[in-house]
Amino acid sequence: MDDVPLRRKHRESILTGQFNLDALDAMVAAADLASTPPLTVVLLASSFQRLGRPEKGTALLRRAQRH
């Protein structure tokens, strides 16, 4: 079992077919980036890339870097 709730939620959204830009935006908006592992932030940023919104991924990485 994954011990990172945000990463687990991301995976579950993919497995249940609910993975889309709105779901990803909501996950990121609710995330506490200060306590999110760096690899999880990179995973989320790359997901924006896969959904055709690389600028959102870049913004997320910049926001996380400030924390």
Secondary structure, 3 states (H helix, E strand, C coil): CCCCHHHHHHHHHHHCCCCCHHHHHHHHHHCCHHHCCHHHHHHHHHHHHHCCCHHHHHHHHHHHHCC
